[in-house]
């Protein structure tokens, strides 16, 4: 990248930012307001369990954050639909572990996944080939945030992008943010 005013692809900008920001900035989970609840039958909310995980997965010895575990977690509707479409019997909840899918409930009126039922398997560490989901515990202390997604401002031929280039999405972030 140069300081000269030019038209770059987003992937070049992201690669440059990654070099600069990764050592300094943590990674946190969030889920959009259009979420699906995953109910985990063998987790007791009364235990107030948390797991300690690195703020950035690349820097295992760096700062840590606490992820709250609960019997109800929120996942993206996109992920819930993929779990059903792909016929997943098990999924990975990122930084937690493997969940065995027991049941998927549908809302008949709009043909969307309503909720998923599963069971945490603390002894299963075979992550190969499993679908991974980001998640947040469904609790009162989540932080409401606004995600901003930027699209191409210019097309490859130099013309302006006629589509929407700034998209905002309301979401909930994990409480350790």
RANORQUI-V91812 format. One record per residue. N is the residue number from 1. BURIAL is b if it has 9 or more other C-alpha atoms within 8 Angstrom, else e. Layout:
N:BURIAL  N:BURIAL
This chain:
1:e  2:e  3:e  4:e  5:e  6:e  7:e  8:e  9:e  10:e  11:e  12:b  13:b  14:e  15:e  16:b  17:b  18:e  19:e  20:e  21:e  22:b  23:e  24:e  25:e  26:e  27:e  28:b  29:b  30:b  31:b  32:b  33:e  34:e  35:b  36:b  37:b  38:b  39:b  40:b  41:b  42:e  43:b  44:e  45:b  46:e  47:e  48:e  49:e  50:e  51:b  52:e  53:b  54:b  55:b  56:b  57:e  58:e  59:b  60:e  61:e  62:e  63:e  64:e  65:b  66:b  67:b  68:b  69:b  70:b  71:b  72:b  73:b  74:b  75:b  76:b  77:b  78:e  79:b  80:b  81:b  82:e  83:b  84:b  85:e  86:e  87:e  88:b  89:e  90:b  91:b  92:b  93:b  94:b  95:e  96:e  97:b  98:b  99:b  100:b  101:b  102:b  103:e  104:b  105:e  106:b  107:b  108:e  109:e  110:e  111:e  112:e  113:b  114:b  115:b  116:b  117:b  118:b  119:b  120:b  121:b  122:e  123:e  124:e  125:e  126:e  127:e  128:e  129:e  130:b  131:b  132:e  133:b  134:b  135:b  136:b  137:b  138:b  139:e  140:e  141:e  142:b  143:b  144:e  145:e  146:e  147:e  148:e  149:e  150:e  151:e  152:b  153:e  154:b  155:b  156:e  157:e  158:e  159:e  160:e  161:b  162:e  163:e  164:e  165:b  166:e  167:e  168:e  169:b  170:b  171:b  172:b  173:b  174:b  175:e  176:e  177:e
